[in-house]
Amino acid sequence: MVARSAPMGQVRRIRRAVAVGGCAALITASCGSAHVSPGLGIDWGRSALVERPAEAFDFGPGGTMAPPAGPGTAGHPGHFPGQAIMADVIAMRSGGLVSVGYVYPGWFPVAWTSPDAIDWHLHRLGTTDFTFPVALAVGADGTIVAVGRSGSSPVAWTSADGADWREHPVTISGDGLVAERMTTVLATPDGFIAGGSIGPESFGRHARFWRSSDGVIWQPVPDEPSAFADAEVRSIVRLGTGYVAIGATGTVQQVTGSVAWTSPDGVRWSREAAPDLQKGRAVSLVEAPFGGLVAVGADLDEREALVWTSADGRSWRLVPGESSRRYDGKIRMTDVTAVADVLIAVGNYINLQYGTARAWVSRDAIHWQPSTEVPVMEQGEPYAVVVAGPGAVSVGSFGAPDDYIPTVWLSPAR
């Protein structure tokens, strides 16, 4: 396996889902009085039609996978020579879905599009090595924006259809000697807000926010030294007329807790004292169907998947633990979304080397029903989930710890 701690540290962010046509097709009543299939988030299958980059996955004659050989082989002998990660997914306003991620060898940016969540086609965002798009948003006019980093600089991309992309440099707020990265992006009524950090790969980081009216030209918001210290932004949502963000404190190797920020306009940010957030690593944020906010993640040792709730983004409460979110190994939630009156979270649990994908469903953010254990979830790492088209769609990778193969899971299974 190729070491990927730095890139994967950027995946813990997230965006919000946009349902196709404003109301996911799985909902069987009107949006105002919707109910969802009982299998949504519980029953999962896997799409077999995800296009793989040829340079990472060497196909032999007839479309069969040829075992790699030689010193460039990733993992153990007989495993693929490369990797590909699907880091985020979102529904396009014109229909269909788009996912972004990156490919090794080289770590260069790619995207996938699908008209139906089943058949996924590969597209290039560029050819520059060490470039990682990790988060997506869709603007009011349908513009798709991806954000991430290229080398030591933040970068954004825009697209009208998820297939053809334009890359845009992002104004940095530091001196260029220390890496800056975008980790999350949110569409707003007047443009986009992105969050991330500045700081070395393996040490402490300082939170950053950017604003853009079109996804093309970005400006960093003024630094707030005390509010942004020792933190990286992971997720942003709109609440009422303002905004709430969450992030991690500490380093990539040693997360020490989580932090929240609130803002009336996306420019001025206040750090909120929230003792319960310090008990774990919160990575994804969503406005709850029943009001307020829900954040998900894990405890600091990743022994329990954690959930927090907040009415206003300022005060936070850690939801009591339950057996469905504990594991005698490692367990974590990586993303959460909402449809009708249902919350769906995804993540995985790990026993020794091998992990298993897992999803959870809740109607109150307190009690979480785990997904059915089926073979298609084994060795899976879901990083993002969206509700669109015929059900829930989650993206990530399959085959860890030796292979990282781009993978899409579908719920209900079909």
Secondary structure, DSSP 8 states (H G I E B T S, - for coil): ----HHHHTTSS-B-----GGGS-TT--S-GGG----TTTTTS-EEESEE---TTTS-B-GGG-B----STT--SSTTS-S-EEEEEEEEE-TTSSEEEEEEEETTTEEEEEEESSSSEEEEEES---SSEEEEEEEE-TTS-EEEEEEETTEEEEEEESSSSSEEEEE---SS-SSS-EEEEEEEEETTEEEEEEEES-SSS--EEEEEEESSSSS-EE----HHHHTTEEEEEEEEETTEEEEEEEEE-SSSEEEEEEEEESSSSS-EEE--GGGGGEEEEEEEE-TTSSEEEEEEETTSSBEEEEEESSSSS-EE----GGGB-SSEEEEEEEEEETTEEEEEEEEEETTEEEEEEEEESSSSS-EE----GGGBTEEEEEEEEETTEEEEEEEESTTT--EEEEEEES--
